[in-house]
Amino acid sequence: MHFTQATDAPNLKEQDTPAGGRLVVTDVFDAGADMPDDPVTAYRLALTRAAGAVMAQGAMPPHLSRMVLWLPDIGVLQDRLIDYDLAFRETLAGNFPAITVVEDRDLTGPKIALSAVVPPAGDPDAKVYGDFTQAEINFQYSPRAQAPDHDKYFELWRLSGPAYQKNRVAEVWFGETPGQSFDLFLPDGVENPPLHLFIHGGYWQALDKRNHAHMADAMLKAGIAVAMVNYDLMPDVDLSEILRQCRAAVARAYDVAADYGYDRDRLTVSGHSAGGHLSGALACTDWADFRDDLPADLLKGAVPISGLFDLEPLSKTGMQPVFRFTADDIAGLSPINMKPVTAIPVVLSVGSLESPEFHRQSALFADHMRAHGCPVSEAVMEGHHHFSIVEALTDPAVPLTAAIIDLAKNS
């Protein structure tokens, strides 16, 4: 989250707009009547109100142009910049506008105003991908639009994940930037357990390893060590760098196994949504090409959950301004175009309530992996949508969690 500090706020109404476009400027919003004690929570609430006002006027997050943030103490922002950054991403993903911060010591909490430049409207009936119009392809790849109760999951992950994160035995770094680490959890009383790595989702531009820490509990109780993997987020880095970081995380997990007492020859991986893409790509990685001292079968199994394996339709959505996928990215970073070098077992899972496109994505990857000799199975998750399916990892009895435990213990 990059910002400029100023003494006075810029006039948001003084912006250029393209011919046929329009400028949207919100009122100034605070956190509401009940000001939370936590400044980041207050910021999130004010931002949510301002974002709602933008969208009520027909602008979408990719249209954001400027944001003014008034704070009583800019030092809090500087001290907790990562928390403010993640709160923005949770609300508006990686659609960062130009941000101006104004310190006002007379305030009791944050205030926010947003502006957006809405481009000229296109033909609403034009097909942009297959038989999908722009609105239709956006909906297919918008899990929040498909799950009206998604807010409760984000609230849960803000609370339960960080609370459970305190049980980690180590934070293991595999790079120098803030996102390049994983939290390691070890089961009690188990000698040389297998290690399962989990990669969070958020369309490569939101969320954090700490949001999902509590999902390690069921695996730990089954005698499996767990690594919750982080990575730097878009738009600060592109997808090729994110994938490189995740490969580095797996390599680092292999390297430090003896230091922490888990079995480096029994590594498996899963990931949700964007993490499903990354876990699918890891399943197809030529590890000797990545680093010549790594075994070809470094990973013994992969469980992509609600994954994204063909990037082309995503490049047609409203998220493309953050993704910035090129033709080379689509060809080189789509797991359906990657050839696995071993017959790695793969378990795929998609919630029954997810969109047809999410189901098609996993079916494509299943066919691709089978065509290359990999055993592929499915963990059926009836009654689950894009967010409830990953929260279900807390329950060892559901098919998805049971499949991960079985894969890890028998690797």
Disulfide bonds with the S-S distance in Angstrom:
none
